[in-house]
């Protein structure tokens, strides 16, 4: 957690999020994930103990309704947020810098993975072209079968990813970083596959 929040910063950030209105713990986790562009998502084991501490300090009030609990700032919590506006502005700058660092690292990782995939696909394609078929014919026969298999693979990929994206969108967690990554991955995959074609 130290790489994302310095000591006391998560506590302040939770207070700031609650200043916008009461939230459930899960809503706070989702909101934090959205603020970080999906590059960081705190666990329940990180958030709930801090909320309990804020409650013990008299800064938030917990209201249980059925199986969920809602957290609301107390007047003392609001006073702390107001008193620490400068710290909060610095924290927002830190969060933006962290998101940029995580996004750059992710992009570099994606590009590295795509470079490796391109090389593997090119090597595999070269091996397939060089290998004679068991019936003595060139490896170009059976093209219709391979095209049908490729269509199945593409359809499966599209359907699986669409499902994931819909789920993220319904949780309001679909970010610009996700779209940038999707563009980069698809562009790289297209180039890698085209490199195997004659």
C-alpha positions as CSV (number, residue, x, y, z in Angstrom):
1,X,0.0,0.0,0.0
2,X,3.0,2.3,0.6
3,X,3.5,2.6,-3.2
4,X,0.0,4.1,-3.6
5,X,-0.7,6.0,-0.4
6,X,1.8,7.4,2.1
7,X,1.0,7.2,5.8
8,X,-2.3,8.8,6.6
9,X,-3.2,9.6,3.0
10,X,-5.8,6.9,2.6
11,X,-7.5,8.0,5.8
12,X,-7.7,11.6,4.4
13,X,-8.9,10.4,1.0
14,X,-11.7,8.4,2.5
15,X,-12.8,11.4,4.5
16,X,-12.8,13.5,1.3
17,X,-14.9,10.9,-0.6
18,X,-17.4,10.8,2.3
19,X,-17.5,14.6,2.2
20,X,-19.4,14.2,-1.1
21,X,-22.1,12.2,0.7
22,X,-22.7,8.9,2.6
23,X,-21.3,5.8,1.0
24,X,-21.2,2.0,1.6
25,X,-17.7,0.5,1.9
26,X,-18.0,-1.2,-1.5
27,X,-18.9,2.2,-3.1
28,X,-15.7,3.6,-1.5
29,X,-13.7,0.8,-3.0
30,X,-15.3,1.3,-6.4
31,X,-14.8,5.1,-6.3
32,X,-11.1,4.7,-5.3
33,X,-10.6,2.3,-8.2
34,X,-12.3,4.8,-10.6
35,X,-10.1,7.6,-9.3
36,X,-7.0,5.6,-10.0
37,X,-8.2,4.8,-13.5
38,X,-8.6,1.1,-12.6
39,X,-4.8,0.8,-11.9
40,X,-5.4,0.3,-8.2
41,X,-8.3,-1.3,-6.3
42,X,-8.1,-1.5,-2.5
43,X,-9.2,-4.6,-0.8
44,X,-12.0,-4.8,1.7
45,X,-9.3,-5.7,4.2
46,X,-7.7,-2.3,3.5
47,X,-10.8,-0.2,3.6
48,X,-13.0,-1.5,6.4
49,X,-10.4,-1.4,9.2
50,X,-9.7,2.3,8.3
51,X,-13.4,3.1,8.3
52,X,-13.6,1.4,11.7
53,X,-10.7,3.6,12.9
54,X,-12.4,6.7,11.5
55,X,-15.5,5.7,13.4
56,X,-13.6,5.2,16.6
57,X,-12.0,8.6,16.1
58,X,-15.5,10.2,15.8
59,X,-14.9,11.3,12.2
60,X,-17.5,9.1,10.6
61,X,-20.8,7.5,11.7
62,X,-21.7,4.0,10.6
63,X,-25.4,3.2,10.1
64,X,-26.3,-0.5,9.6
65,X,-29.2,-1.2,7.2
66,X,-29.8,-4.9,6.8
67,X,-26.6,-6.5,5.6
68,X,-24.9,-3.2,4.5
69,X,-23.4,-0.3,6.4
70,X,-23.4,3.3,5.3
71,X,-20.7,5.7,6.4
72,X,-21.4,9.4,6.9
73,X,-19.0,12.2,7.9
74,X,-19.7,13.6,11.4
75,X,-19.2,17.4,12.0
76,X,-15.7,16.6,13.3
77,X,-15.0,14.7,10.1
78,X,-16.2,17.7,8.0
79,X,-14.0,20.0,10.1
80,X,-11.0,17.8,9.4
81,X,-11.6,17.8,5.7
82,X,-12.0,21.6,5.7
83,X,-8.8,22.1,7.8
84,X,-6.8,19.8,5.5
85,X,-7.8,21.3,2.1
86,X,-4.2,22.0,1.2
87,X,-3.1,18.4,2.1
88,X,-6.0,17.1,0.1
89,X,-5.0,19.2,-3.0
90,X,-1.4,17.8,-2.7
91,X,-2.9,14.3,-2.3
92,X,-4.9,14.7,-5.5
93,X,-1.7,15.7,-7.3
94,X,0.0,12.6,-5.9
95,X,-2.9,10.4,-7.1
96,X,-2.7,11.8,-10.6
97,X,1.0,11.2,-10.7
98,X,0.5,7.6,-9.4
99,X,-2.1,7.0,-12.1
100,X,0.3,8.2,-14.8
101,X,3.1,6.0,-13.5
102,X,0.9,2.9,-13.3
103,X,-0.6,3.6,-16.8
104,X,2.9,4.1,-18.3
105,X,4.1,0.8,-16.6
106,X,1.0,-1.0,-17.9
107,X,1.5,0.4,-21.5
108,X,5.2,-0.7,-21.4
109,X,4.2,-4.1,-20.2
110,X,1.5,-4.4,-22.9
111,X,4.0,-3.3,-25.6
112,X,6.6,-5.8,-24.4
113,X,4.1,-8.6,-24.3
114,X,3.0,-7.7,-27.9
115,X,6.6,-7.6,-29.1
116,X,7.1,-11.1,-27.7
117,X,3.8,-12.3,-29.2
118,X,4.7,-11.0,-32.6
119,X,8.0,-12.8,-32.5
120,X,6.4,-16.1,-31.4
121,X,3.7,-15.9,-34.0
122,X,6.2,-15.1,-36.8
123,X,8.4,-18.0,-35.7
124,X,5.4,-20.4,-35.5
125,X,4.2,-19.3,-39.0
126,X,7.6,-19.8,-40.5
127,X,7.7,-23.3,-38.9
128,X,4.2,-24.2,-40.3
129,X,5.1,-22.9,-43.8
130,X,8.3,-25.0,-43.8
131,X,6.7,-28.2,-42.5
132,X,5.4,-30.5,-45.2
133,X,2.0,-32.0,-44.7
134,X,1.5,-35.7,-44.1
135,X,-0.3,-36.1,-47.4
136,X,2.6,-34.6,-49.4
137,X,0.7,-31.5,-50.3
138,X,1.7,-27.9,-49.5
139,X,0.7,-26.4,-46.1
140,X,-1.8,-24.1,-47.8
141,X,-4.4,-26.7,-48.1
142,X,-7.1,-26.9,-45.4
143,X,-7.2,-23.1,-45.5
144,X,-11.0,-23.1,-45.1
145,X,-10.8,-25.2,-42.0
146,X,-8.2,-22.9,-40.5
147,X,-10.2,-19.8,-41.4
148,X,-13.3,-21.3,-39.7
149,X,-11.2,-22.0,-36.6
150,X,-9.9,-18.4,-36.7
151,X,-13.4,-17.1,-36.9
152,X,-14.4,-19.2,-33.8
153,X,-11.3,-17.9,-31.9
154,X,-12.1,-14.3,-32.8
155,X,-15.8,-14.7,-31.9
156,X,-14.9,-16.3,-28.5
157,X,-12.4,-13.5,-27.8
158,X,-14.9,-10.8,-28.7
159,X,-17.8,-12.3,-26.7
160,X,-15.6,-12.9,-23.6
161,X,-14.2,-9.4,-23.7
162,X,-17.5,-7.7,-24.3
163,X,-18.9,-9.5,-21.3
164,X,-16.0,-8.2,-19.1
165,X,-16.4,-4.6,-20.5
166,X,-20.2,-4.6,-19.9
167,X,-19.6,-5.7,-16.3
168,X,-17.1,-2.9,-15.8
169,X,-19.4,-0.4,-17.4
170,X,-22.3,-1.4,-15.2
171,X,-20.1,-0.8,-12.2
172,X,-19.0,2.6,-13.7
173,X,-15.4,1.3,-13.7
174,X,-14.7,1.5,-17.4
175,X,-11.8,3.9,-17.7
176,X,-9.8,5.7,-20.4
177,X,-6.8,3.5,-19.4
178,X,-8.9,0.4,-20.3
179,X,-9.8,1.8,-23.7
180,X,-6.2,2.9,-24.4
181,X,-5.0,-0.6,-23.4
182,X,-7.7,-2.2,-25.6
183,X,-6.6,-0.1,-28.6
184,X,-3.0,-0.9,-28.1
185,X,-3.5,-4.6,-27.6
186,X,-5.9,-4.9,-30.6
187,X,-3.6,-2.9,-32.8
188,X,-0.6,-4.9,-31.7
189,X,-2.4,-8.2,-32.2
190,X,-3.6,-7.2,-35.7
191,X,0.0,-6.4,-36.7
192,X,1.3,-9.6,-35.1
193,X,-1.2,-11.8,-36.9
194,X,-0.7,-10.0,-40.2
195,X,3.1,-10.6,-39.9
196,X,2.3,-14.3,-40.1
197,X,0.4,-13.9,-43.4
198,X,2.0,-14.2,-46.8
